[in-house]
Amino acid sequence: MTTGDWPGGDPAAADDGSPKALAGVLGAVRGTGWSTVALELSGVRDKDAFMERCATAFALPGWFGRNWDALADCLTDLSWQQPAQGRLVVVTGWQEYARVAPGDWEIAQDVFAAAVEHWRGADTALEIVLALGPTD
């Protein structure tokens, strides 16, 4: 784990062996006190798998209920995480999930957008980036 990373690790490592794709983003945040997490969604086809990936990538607390409200709660109350200047989440491999479960993907995007908005203007920002790449 690099300095300041969330337990999810280096987002570049999740990009199917092509860290160059996210090198600019990582270079911009490395050393600034921001934490990073990779949310790799390749192969995710339903809500249960999505929630499991979130639980693992974010190292969510035991009380995480694996539903949309619980995910929203975890992303807007980060008291379970180490303090950081800000947090960057890089989501990769999301295209299949968006295609096979568009309703759930729309809810996921709403949860992400609400979490980003919640932290806007706070001392600790949260930014979520959807990485573009091969769509299989």
C-alpha positions as CSV (number, residue, x, y, z in Angstrom):
1,M,0.0,0.0,0.0
2,T,1.4,3.4,-0.9
3,T,1.3,6.3,1.6
4,G,-2.2,7.5,2.3
5,D,-4.0,4.7,0.4
6,W,-7.3,3.3,1.5
7,P,-7.1,-0.5,2.0
8,G,-8.3,-0.9,-1.6
9,G,-4.8,-0.1,-2.8
10,D,-3.4,1.5,-5.9
11,P,-6.1,2.2,-8.5
12,A,-3.6,1.7,-11.3
13,A,-3.1,-1.9,-10.2
14,A,-6.7,-2.7,-10.9
15,D,-6.6,-1.5,-14.5
16,D,-5.7,-4.9,-16.0
17,G,-2.0,-4.4,-16.0
18,S,-2.0,-1.0,-17.6
19,P,-1.0,1.5,-14.9
20,K,-0.2,4.1,-17.5
21,A,-3.9,4.6,-18.0
22,L,-4.2,6.2,-14.5
23,A,-0.7,7.4,-14.0
24,G,-1.7,11.1,-14.4
25,V,-4.4,10.9,-11.9
26,L,-2.3,9.0,-9.4
27,G,0.6,11.4,-9.9
28,A,-1.6,14.3,-9.2
29,V,-2.7,13.0,-5.8
30,R,0.4,11.1,-4.6
31,G,2.1,12.9,-1.8
32,T,-0.7,15.4,-1.2
33,G,-2.2,13.6,1.8
34,W,-5.1,12.3,-0.2
35,S,-6.0,8.6,0.2
36,T,-6.9,6.5,-2.9
37,V,-9.0,3.4,-3.4
38,A,-9.6,1.2,-6.5
39,L,-13.1,0.0,-7.0
40,E,-12.6,-2.6,-9.8
41,L,-16.0,-3.8,-11.1
42,S,-15.0,-6.2,-14.0
43,G,-17.3,-9.2,-13.9
44,V,-19.9,-7.6,-11.6
45,R,-23.3,-8.3,-13.0
46,D,-25.7,-7.7,-10.0
47,K,-26.2,-5.6,-6.9
48,D,-24.9,-8.3,-4.5
49,A,-21.5,-8.5,-6.4
50,F,-21.3,-4.7,-6.5
51,M,-21.8,-4.4,-2.8
52,E,-19.2,-7.1,-2.1
53,R,-16.7,-5.3,-4.3
54,C,-17.5,-2.1,-2.4
55,A,-17.1,-3.8,1.0
56,T,-13.7,-5.2,0.0
57,A,-12.3,-2.1,-1.9
58,F,-13.3,0.4,0.7
59,A,-12.7,-2.0,3.7
60,L,-16.1,-1.0,4.9
61,P,-17.0,-1.5,8.6
62,G,-18.8,-4.6,9.9
63,W,-22.0,-2.7,10.2
64,F,-22.2,-2.2,6.4
65,G,-25.5,-3.6,5.5
66,R,-24.8,-4.3,1.8
67,N,-27.6,-2.1,0.5
68,W,-27.8,1.4,-1.1
69,D,-28.6,3.3,2.1
70,A,-25.8,1.6,4.0
71,L,-23.3,2.4,1.2
72,A,-24.5,6.0,1.2
73,D,-24.1,6.1,5.0
74,C,-20.5,4.8,4.8
75,L,-19.5,7.3,2.1
76,T,-20.9,10.3,3.9
77,D,-19.7,9.3,7.4
78,L,-16.0,8.4,7.0
79,S,-15.3,8.2,10.7
80,W,-14.4,4.6,10.2
81,Q,-11.5,5.6,8.0
82,Q,-8.1,7.2,8.9
83,P,-8.1,11.0,8.5
84,A,-6.9,12.3,5.1
85,Q,-6.7,15.6,3.2
86,G,-9.1,14.1,0.7
87,R,-10.1,10.9,-0.9
88,L,-9.9,9.8,-4.5
89,V,-11.9,6.7,-5.7
90,V,-11.1,5.4,-9.1
91,V,-13.8,3.0,-10.5
92,T,-12.7,0.7,-13.3
93,G,-14.4,-2.1,-15.3
94,W,-17.8,-0.6,-14.6
95,Q,-19.1,-0.8,-18.2
96,E,-20.5,-4.4,-18.0
97,Y,-22.4,-3.7,-14.8
98,A,-23.8,-0.5,-16.4
99,R,-24.9,-2.6,-19.4
100,V,-26.5,-5.6,-17.6
101,A,-28.0,-3.8,-14.6
102,P,-28.7,-0.2,-15.8
103,G,-31.1,0.5,-13.0
104,D,-28.7,-0.5,-10.2
105,W,-25.9,1.3,-12.0
106,E,-28.0,4.5,-12.0
107,I,-28.6,4.1,-8.3
108,A,-24.8,3.5,-7.7
109,Q,-24.0,6.7,-9.6
110,D,-26.6,8.6,-7.6
111,V,-25.0,7.3,-4.3
112,F,-21.6,8.3,-5.6
113,A,-22.7,11.8,-6.7
114,A,-24.5,12.4,-3.4
115,A,-21.4,11.4,-1.4
116,V,-19.2,13.7,-3.5
117,E,-21.6,16.5,-3.0
118,H,-21.8,15.8,0.7
119,W,-18.0,16.4,1.1
120,R,-17.9,19.4,-1.3
121,G,-16.7,22.4,0.6
122,A,-15.6,20.3,3.6
123,D,-12.0,20.2,4.9
124,T,-11.8,16.6,3.4
125,A,-13.0,16.2,-0.2
126,L,-14.2,13.0,-1.8
127,E,-13.8,12.6,-5.5
128,I,-15.0,9.6,-7.6
129,V,-13.6,9.1,-11.1
130,L,-15.1,6.6,-13.6
131,A,-12.1,5.4,-15.6
132,L,-12.7,4.8,-19.3
133,G,-11.2,1.8,-20.9
134,P,-12.0,-1.3,-22.8
135,T,-15.6,-2.2,-22.7
136,D,-15.0,-5.9,-23.5
